[in-house]
Amino acid sequence: QVQLVESGGGLVQAGGSLRLSCAASGSIFSTSTMGWYRQAPGKQRELVAAITSGGSTNYADAVKGRFTISRDNAKNTVYLQMNSLKPGDTAVYYCMLRWRPATPAYWGQGTQVTVSS
């Protein structure tokens, strides 16, 4: 069983920065794809960024150049560095782990990010 625990959310002014962390339990972290998703009120959950076990990354167009995803396999932790935050980035951010494409994804409980104008 995998458990994901996010931290690092909070309230920040537009233009500011936050770093989210997601710590995973279990032994499959290093061989899994990790992702950050977000869900704003009244909207569907959307992919923000993902990183494969080999370190390849992809980003939503809305965050390219501002957000950076990284992972530390020794700590079973994935990070999301968010810079130049905008009010439109306000959402609950969720961490996701998927071991293989056909396997179920695991989700964290979410962490709130609020960007004030």
TORRO-383132 format. One record per residue (C-alpha): y, z, x; residue in three letters. Coordinates in steps of 0.5 Angstrom, whole numbers. Example, Ala and Ser with C-alpha at 12.3 -4.5 7.8 and 13.67 -1.06 7.14 Angstrom:
! TORRO-383132
<v = -9 | w = 16 | u = 25 | code = ALA> .
<v = -2 | w = 14 | u = 27 | code = SER> .
END
This chain:
! TORRO-383132
<v = 0 | w = 0 | u = 0 | code = GLN> .
<v = 7 | w = -2 | u = 3 | code = VAL> .
<v = 13 | w = 2 | u = 1 | code = GLN> .
<v = 20 | w = -1 | u = 3 | code = LEU> .
<v = 26 | w = 4 | u = 3 | code = VAL> .
<v = 33 | w = 1 | u = 3 | code = GLU> .
<v = 39 | w = 5 | u = 6 | code = SER> .
<v = 46 | w = 3 | u = 8 | code = GLY> .
<v = 50 | w = 1 | u = 2 | code = GLY> .
<v = 56 | w = 3 | u = -1 | code = GLY> .
<v = 63 | w = 2 | u = -3 | code = LEU> .
<v = 68 | w = -2 | u = 2 | code = VAL> .
<v = 74 | w = -6 | u = 2 | code = GLN> .
<v = 74 | w = -14 | u = 2 | code = ALA> .
<v = 74 | w = -16 | u = 9 | code = GLY> .
<v = 70 | w = -10 | u = 11 | code = GLY> .
<v = 63 | w = -10 | u = 14 | code = SER> .
<v = 56 | w = -6 | u = 12 | code = LEU> .
<v = 49 | w = -6 | u = 15 | code = ARG> .
<v = 43 | w = -5 | u = 11 | code = LEU> .
<v = 37 | w = -3 | u = 13 | code = SER> .
<v = 30 | w = -3 | u = 10 | code = CYS> .
<v = 24 | w = 1 | u = 13 | code = ALA> .
<v = 17 | w = -1 | u = 11 | code = ALA> .
<v = 11 | w = 3 | u = 11 | code = SER> .
<v = 4 | w = 0 | u = 13 | code = GLY> .
<v = 1 | w = -4 | u = 18 | code = SER> .
<v = 3 | w = -11 | u = 16 | code = ILE> .
<v = 10 | w = -11 | u = 17 | code = PHE> .
<v = 10 | w = -15 | u = 24 | code = SER> .
<v = 6 | w = -21 | u = 21 | code = THR> .
<v = 10 | w = -21 | u = 14 | code = SER> .
<v = 16 | w = -25 | u = 12 | code = THR> .
<v = 22 | w = -20 | u = 10 | code = MET> .
<v = 28 | w = -22 | u = 5 | code = GLY> .
<v = 34 | w = -19 | u = 2 | code = TRP> .
<v = 36 | w = -21 | u = -5 | code = TYR> .
<v = 41 | w = -19 | u = -9 | code = ARG> .
<v = 43 | w = -18 | u = -17 | code = GLN> .
<v = 49 | w = -17 | u = -20 | code = ALA> .
<v = 51 | w = -15 | u = -27 | code = PRO> .
<v = 49 | w = -20 | u = -32 | code = GLY> .
<v = 46 | w = -25 | u = -26 | code = LYS> .
<v = 39 | w = -27 | u = -24 | code = GLN> .
<v = 36 | w = -24 | u = -17 | code = ARG> .
<v = 38 | w = -29 | u = -12 | code = GLU> .
<v = 36 | w = -30 | u = -5 | code = LEU> .
<v = 41 | w = -28 | u = 1 | code = VAL> .
<v = 37 | w = -28 | u = 7 | code = ALA> .
<v = 30 | w = -28 | u = 10 | code = ALA> .
<v = 26 | w = -28 | u = 16 | code = ILE> .
<v = 19 | w = -30 | u = 18 | code = THR> .
<v = 15 | w = -26 | u = 23 | code = SER> .
<v = 16 | w = -31 | u = 28 | code = GLY> .
<v = 24 | w = -30 | u = 27 | code = GLY> .
<v = 26 | w = -36 | u = 24 | code = SER> .
<v = 32 | w = -35 | u = 19 | code = THR> .
<v = 35 | w = -38 | u = 13 | code = ASN> .
<v = 41 | w = -36 | u = 9 | code = TYR> .
<v = 44 | w = -37 | u = 2 | code = ALA> .
<v = 50 | w = -42 | u = 3 | code = ASP> .
<v = 55 | w = -36 | u = 0 | code = ALA> .
<v = 53 | w = -32 | u = 6 | code = VAL> .
<v = 52 | w = -37 | u = 12 | code = LYS> .
<v = 57 | w = -35 | u = 17 | code = GLY> .
<v = 58 | w = -28 | u = 15 | code = ARG> .
<v = 51 | w = -25 | u = 14 | code = PHE> .
<v = 46 | w = -24 | u = 19 | code = THR> .
<v = 39 | w = -22 | u = 18 | code = ILE> .
<v = 34 | w = -19 | u = 24 | code = SER> .
<v = 28 | w = -15 | u = 25 | code = ARG> .
<v = 25 | w = -10 | u = 29 | code = ASP> .
<v = 18 | w = -10 | u = 29 | code = ASN> .
<v = 17 | w = -3 | u = 33 | code = ALA> .
<v = 21 | w = 0 | u = 28 | code = LYS> .
<v = 18 | w = -3 | u = 22 | code = ASN> .
<v = 25 | w = -5 | u = 20 | code = THR> .
<v = 29 | w = -11 | u = 18 | code = VAL> .
<v = 37 | w = -11 | u = 18 | code = TYR> .
<v = 42 | w = -14 | u = 14 | code = LEU> .
<v = 49 | w = -14 | u = 18 | code = GLN> .
<v = 54 | w = -16 | u = 13 | code = MET> .
<v = 61 | w = -18 | u = 15 | code = ASN> .
<v = 68 | w = -21 | u = 12 | code = SER> .
<v = 65 | w = -18 | u = 5 | code = LEU> .
<v = 68 | w = -21 | u = -1 | code = LYS> .
<v = 68 | w = -18 | u = -8 | code = PRO> .
<v = 63 | w = -23 | u = -10 | code = GLY> .
<v = 58 | w = -20 | u = -6 | code = ASP> .
<v = 58 | w = -14 | u = -10 | code = THR> .
<v = 51 | w = -13 | u = -13 | code = ALA> .
<v = 45 | w = -9 | u = -12 | code = VAL> .
<v = 41 | w = -11 | u = -6 | code = TYR> .
<v = 34 | w = -11 | u = -5 | code = TYR> .
<v = 29 | w = -11 | u = 1 | code = CYS> .
<v = 23 | w = -16 | u = 0 | code = MET> .
<v = 16 | w = -16 | u = 4 | code = LEU> .
<v = 11 | w = -22 | u = 3 | code = ARG> .
<v = 5 | w = -22 | u = 8 | code = TRP> .
<v = 3 | w = -29 | u = 6 | code = ARG> .
<v = 5 | w = -34 | u = 1 | code = PRO> .
<v = 0 | w = -33 | u = -4 | code = ALA> .
<v = 0 | w = -26 | u = -4 | code = THR> .
<v = 5 | w = -21 | u = -8 | code = PRO> .
<v = 11 | w = -19 | u = -6 | code = ALA> .
<v = 13 | w = -12 | u = -5 | code = TYR> .
<v = 20 | w = -9 | u = -7 | code = TRP> .
<v = 25 | w = -4 | u = -5 | code = GLY> .
<v = 28 | w = 1 | u = -10 | code = GLN> .
<v = 35 | w = -3 | u = -8 | code = GLY> .
<v = 42 | w = 0 | u = -5 | code = THR> .
<v = 48 | w = -1 | u = -9 | code = GLN> .
<v = 54 | w = -5 | u = -5 | code = VAL> .
<v = 61 | w = -5 | u = -8 | code = THR> .
<v = 66 | w = -9 | u = -5 | code = VAL> .
<v = 73 | w = -8 | u = -8 | code = SER> .
<v = 79 | w = -13 | u = -7 | code = SER> .
END
